[in-house]
Amino acid sequence: MREGRGIAEGFPIQASAAAPAYDFEPEAGSVDDRPPLFDTLFTRPNPARVISFESLRSPSERQSIRARAAEISRPEPLPHVKVELKRPKTARRKASENQQRLDFPGIEEVASPPQSHIPCDAPVAPPTIRAEAALIDGAIMLGPVILGMAVFLYEGGNFVFNKGTAPFWLAVLSTIPVLYKLLWSWAGRDSVGMSAMGLRLVDFYGNPPSRALRYQRALAGFISFLAAGIGLVWALVDADALTWHDHMSSTFPTISAP
């Protein structure tokens, strides 16, 4: 009991206050909640504003309504026009440099042309013109060979060609071509055959080759010839029409400007 009295003294409102009274709203649809317009239209209608359905039963009234309705101007109907819509052409977008694309193996090799080993724009001389220049140089080298053999026979010499003498005769006959190539390489000039056919020797950058490159080209030329001539014929199947000694020395003959 003391504990209860202490709670009542500390909280007098909770101990003595009654429950709050609730205000109940009337239910919807009751007579008192109806708007005044409802009573005006239905409970106390104005006879001057109400049209009796019985008056519309007479033929004269219906005919007058039809006559008034016919006098009202109706808007003309809109013309029906067939409109054809053209589909817009989708413009092809150019692929940007940063646009990602699918890379399939082998596409780049087929689509892109083979890269040339020659950075400059100087054209490589055609193999036919190079062959004609080589024939002119070969005729010049053949002259001293014929002259030396004639002197040898005139002096009573005798040609004996067998396994023992074959290396000797090959060394003798190759002396004149080697000296001929080394002579023009040392002079830093083009041979007679190249000058006669309007050719000049340049490196892959279009500049006149140095003396060292000319020596290197002469040595590579002998390698192309001694390999059963494959190094010379290689110009027919090469993408840039270059021979072995052209690739080895990074030089090639081009057509000189007139």
Secondary structure, 3 states (H helix, E strand, C coil): CHHHHHHHHHCHHHHHCCCCCCCCCCCCCCCCCCCHHHHHHHHCCCCCCCCCCCHHHCHHHHHHHHHHHHHCCCCCCCCCCCCCCCCCCCCCCCCCCCCCCCCCCCHHHHHCCCCCCCCCCCCECCHHHHHHHHHHHHHHHHHHHHHHHHHHHHCCCCCCCCCCCHHHHHHHHHHHHHHHHHHHHHHCCCCHHHHHCCEEEEECCCCCCCHHHHHHHHHHHHHHHHCCCHHHHHHHCCCCCCCHHHHHHCEEEEECCC
